């Protein structure tokens, strides 16, 4: 079965379970709160959906690759996706992002106060969804998964804290930056993968191998994203060339350049760089070794992600093959 | 043992466990995030503490009254108090409150974005604390308690949603108002009490009796608070006379008055009422029956709280006596 065919089966099933779970909850007099969550999830009338549901796909494929049933892992998959969406609601407030998935963000439409509260509601709902593992896998696995989920959330907020703190800081160490994306991007994938194994009743070595796989996948993905933000083809990324430099985003290439190149540093501190200057900055980054450094970092994490996957699943069933193909696709985007 | 002596023993023990739990967590590079939480909890240097830790006291007394050990219920008590504090961080953002416990609120000091994130961190930490029940009570009780906790959070956000929605509405039905305070105030006490019973291994009838006790206690407390906000003695409440009328707070007496008295309604819509007009409004409320209505509501919930307590603990041990004395104190404040 091709990855396409696999996704074509899994994604609608995840979507149906997400909708069913939210629909099963009692909102009492607070129907407007349910409306906000429905809107955020991309289910409002006339909406054409949202998100690739990538994280719950990883959960289900990991469960399947361990020989487990999708149905047993579904509460975890639903919990992972709702948790991800809770973080999006609050991230959009924190970053003051007006648009997501082509429509106004929750805080833009309902105000900051209601959006903070709706995020909190979705956080609780994500936990409730995950605790459905009680019925499919029993209390010990459910309690273990709930703990891992909340350790993951703590790592997410640690990463988010650093990301915001960086904006105020003149110098950010590369090591601290890696700690930031470890929380902000990698932590949730480092949960999505092993919780699938947990739900399938896999042994400790498998579960921790899947966590390491997910963490490296998340790191590689984010670093590659950083590279695409500067050297990516606008026709593919859908953003303007070197968009992260224009936005003064302290991504990995920029942080490297700020240390390695005095010329880059000088341009970075220009108030309103024109297009020519931004192009010059991208060239300076390449010249000072930032592009090699970033590529090497991404390659290192990518290699480790594949190594962990091979170690956990030396022989792959259909889901294991699909997981490897998905990893391949995620990590070999064109820079 | 008097209630005073009981509290003098319990509160420092709760405080020590709160500090130990937060201290046990790894914040990695994000020490500033831990600093924010330490500040919020009232543990910063030079701070003289904060909060009465009322909810975890209720949890421990309920556990003790059921014949359980405080130590078994302590993870739940710590979780309840941290959860309460998470809601305070986000409530202060949503209400734009600048001061709590005599010091600047988190968002005033660190900005909205970091405060939203710190609240999220504390939400996760509260869940982790509660899941410590795995070690003291086993996984089935821990998983059950985690589910109840998150249903409680959903009720809290439903209540908070309504409270904010009311500000935009011309007319608020009394029934909808009661649904709001059921979420915003009563839900957490309706969790704090029965989770103590759960941790003590109490039977279903006891656990649901404690939930009903907590819910009625919370409702009675909030309605009494509404009465105190209008007719309370400023020397006792520490607020100006009829402060809730000055602030145009849609509390239960005001909502009753808006329906029952055209004169009250007219004054309510005055742009800048002077002190004399506010006093006249308080009198109009009393004259139109609002005070009797509110008193009757508070009395009804109070009676039910005591009835449930008596039904659950017809014979009381020392903790049961302390719980009854605490309930008495909370519900017989002077209006």
Interface residues (C-beta under 8 A of the other chain):
Chain A: X25 X27 X28 X29 X30 X32 X33 X90 X93 X94 X95 X112 X113 X114 X116 X117 X118 X119 X120 X121 X123 X124 X125 X127 X128 X131 X134 X139 X140 X142 X143 X146 X147 X150 X151 X153 X154 X156 X157 X158 X159 X160 X161 X162 X164 X165 X176 X179 X180 X183
Chain B: X25 X27 X28 X29 X30 X32 X33 X90 X93 X94 X95 X112 X113 X114 X116 X117 X118 X119 X120 X121 X123 X124 X125 X127 X128 X131 X134 X139 X140 X142 X143 X146 X147 X150 X151 X153 X154 X156 X157 X158 X159 X160 X161 X162 X164 X165 X176 X179 X180 X183
